[in-house]
Amino acid sequence: MPAALSRVSLCLGAYVLLGAFTALPAGLARASSGDNDASSAANHGDPEDTFRRALELEKQRKWSAAIELYGEALDHWPDRPELSKLRVDFVHRLRLCETHYRIGRRYQDNSFRNVLLRLPRERALELYDEVLERIETQYVENVALDQLLRRGLDNLEVALRDPGFLKTNLTGATPERVMKLRDTFRSLRDRVTARDRAEARAQVSSACDLARQVVGLPAPAVVLEFVFGATDGLNDDYSNYLTPDKLDDLYAMIDGNFVGLGVELKQDEKGLRIVGVIAGGPASEAGLKAGDRITRVDGHNVAGLGLDEAAGRLQGAEGSAVEIGVLRADGSEIHVRLVRRPVEVKSVAQTKIVDPSNGVGYIQLTGFQKSTTDELTKAIASLQGKGMKSLVLDVRGNPGGLLNVAVDIAERFIDKGVIVSTKGRAPGQSFVYRSRGEAIWRMPLTVLIDHDSASASEILAGALQDHRRAVIIGERSFGKGSVQSIFSLRAAPAGLKLTTAKFYSPKNRSYSEQGVEPDMPVRTAARPLRGDRPEESVPAPEFGRLDRDPALSLAVQQASRRPQATAR
């Protein structure tokens, strides 16, 4: 990897099952995990009933569904004294399910199995030391090494119960010996200490010796649980260790292009459900649509496989072909042959004049990647050529992306002043970003946000709001106020995504857990809010459809009442 790409600052967004950004899998669009087995805790049953249902999902090893149910329960039921014990149980089970889920995901990752698990013992220990070094020097807060060691032991204890881990690493060990090792690691947990990285590495090396003696467990399998435990132990939703494939996926997302089929997938009991199709990609050209289910890949049934394993079968080299069986929404089945090729992901999803009489233009922005500023510039020029006098910029559902791109776009609307400031521990992480000159886009502006507008979307909306440059309409944004940096690692062809700073609005408002409050609230969520009756939920809007998008309708009304400036 070129040195210039060894560290990239991101304000990555936030909708995800485990709270970490889901990067573009190689050959696919964003893959989201989930399960239809988890119904809303807010609308069904009481806490004890929800707990029982979540435990049943655990018995079936449906980790993502159990995580969703535990998370909903913790969000829904307040921290009342009579529920305190149950909430402790919810938190404990949630963390356990998350650990199982993560272990399963990495053992489905080909690059984890074929590259990282094959590292020599000393190289694996060097990798662990390097991860700790980055955390010590770059992470936004000071972290005790004891905490990270304990999380590694927790991971190992859970891994020794995981079928994928055991099948890969311990085919010959008896259950009694495995249980003995688990008990030993559990007893070590509260006694583990480390004053520095050398002591931490020595503790991990001792764990390798113990695991080899008791069950013959290979050293890399032990060390890697401590590696992943180091980032899991940060209690930070956005920091994580990146396997070689996941690192490549993240750079593909940043670049906005990758080789593949151009589909967004979700796990389904019948295989892989298509939840989005990228325009111009092989899947789109073959007529595949959201709602279709991929049931077979090259003749093999994918039902029951994990998301990464099933999606991995769709990946391949540019120019290679794959035969897939597809179950349509109407119950019919088709077979399609697709050829993998480069797919470009656009961050400008819609560009149009939504109110010709008043010259109101509309642009939907779905991400902040390398090409976004150029895409937006072309979109605005196109609308100006059609007589645009004011602009509605829609960042609803936009999870964020590159910090510098958010700043670059903001300063094209703002003449002078602060756009965003960042504060971190490491040199270069505390910085004030300012508009460098005269704004080039001066048209009246409205920005649409919702609960899924995160990170870079919040930087842009917050800056425009603080400078009174735009009217903000919609729902309070997600509230992700941290910056991540990507570090390539020396000891292995892998990476580390680490929170290195927090960011603040021009008026020094924190975005973390606060988000951006709209100037004009409009509820657009399809989900019911706490305390709602089912009939009070609002149908999901169709973004960009004036007759089916209340926030856009309000924006157009406001634009027609404001004096028009020069839309240059």
C-alpha positions, 0 to 999 in steps of 0.5 A: 500500500502506498505510503500516501494511503497509510492513514486516511481521516474519516468521519465514518457514519453510523448505521449498523448492527454493531455500531461500526461502519460496514465497508463495501465488501470486495465485489459488492455494495454495502452488505448489511447484516440482520435477521427477520426473527427479531421483532420490535421490543418496543411493541411486543411483550414485557422485559422478561418475555423479551429476554426469553425470546432473545435467549431462544435466538441465542440457542439457535445461534442467531446472533444478529437477531439476538443483538437487535432484540437486546439493543431494542430492549435497552433502548426502550425500557428505562433504567427503573430500579425494579428493572436494574437486575434485568438490564444488567443481564441484557447488557451481559448477554448483548456483549456475549452475542456481539463477541460471538457475532464478531468471531463468526464474521472473522472466521468467514473472512477468507483473508483472516483464515488464509493470511492472518491465521498463517502468521508465524508466532513472532510475527503475530506477536509483533502485530499485537504490539503494533496495534497497542502502539497505535492505540497508545499514541493515536487513540483519542483517549488514554486506555489502560492496557489491563483493560485491553488484555482482559477483553482479549481473554474474554474473546478467547473464552467465548471463542473456545465455545464457538463451532467455527473457531473449534473446527478451524483450530481444535479438531482433535481436542477433547471437550474436557480439555477445552473446558479446562482451558476456558476455566483457566483463562476465566480465572486469569481475567481479573488478575491480569496486569501490564505496565507497558506494551512489553508486559502485555506482549509477554502476557499474550505469549504466556497465553499461547504457551498455555493454550498449546500445552493444554489443547494444542491451540496454534499461537496465531489463533490465540494472538489474534483474539487479543488483537481483536480484543484490543479494539473491542476493549476500547468501548468505541463503536467506530474503532476496529481491526481490519483484515486484509480484505476488509481494508481493501473494502474500505479503500474501495468505499473511499474511492467509490469504485470496486470490482463486482456485481453492484448489489447491496445484500442482507442475510435472509433465511432463504439466502441473500436478500437484495436490498439495493442495486447500483445503477449501471452495474451488472446486476442492474443491467440484468434486471435484478431488483431490491426484494429479489433473493439470491438462493444459489451461487454457481449451483450451490445453495447459500441458504443457512450460510453466514453473510460473509461466507455467502457474499464471498461466493459472489466475489471474484476477479474482474472478467470472471462470471458467476451463475446465480439462482434468484427467487423473485418477489412474486415467487418465480425463479430465474437463473442469471449469468453475471460478469464481474467488472468495475462498478462506480458508486455515485454519491449524487443519487438524484438531481432535478428541478422539483418546482419549476415555477420557483426554480427549486433544485434538488440534489440527494447526496448519499456519501462523502467520497473522493469523487463527491465534490466533483459530482456535486459541482456537476450536479449544481451546474446542471441545475443552474442550466435549467434555471435553478434559483434555490437548492434543496440538498438532501443528506438524509440517510447519508452516513458520512465519509471523508472529513476533507470532502465535507470541509471542501463542500462546506467552504463552497457555500460559506464565505469566511469562518470556521467550518469544523474543529477537531480535538485529539491527543496525537500531533496533527489531530487538533485542527481548526478548518476554515473557509479559505475564500469567497463562497462560489455557491450563493443560492438560497439553501435548504438542507434535509437531515434525518436520524441516519444523517451522520458524521460528515453529513453533520459537519456540513449541516452544522456548519451551514446552520451555525453560519445561518447559510441554510435552513435545516429541515427534518429530524435530529441527526444521528450524533456521531462526533468522532474522526477515524484514521486508517493505519496500515500495519507493518507486521501484516497486510492489514489495517486499523481504523481508530478514533483519533479525534472528536469534532465540533461545530463552528460555535464549538457544539459537540456533535457526539450524541447530540447531533444537529437539531433542525430549524424546522422539525419534520418527522419522516421516520417510518418507525414508531417512536417510543410511546406511539400507538401503531396507527401513529407511525408515519409511512416512509417518505420517498426521497425526492418525490414532492407528493410523498416526501413531507420534508421536501414539500416543506423545503419547497414551500419555504424556498418559494417564500424567501427572496431569491439570491443569485444562484451562481 
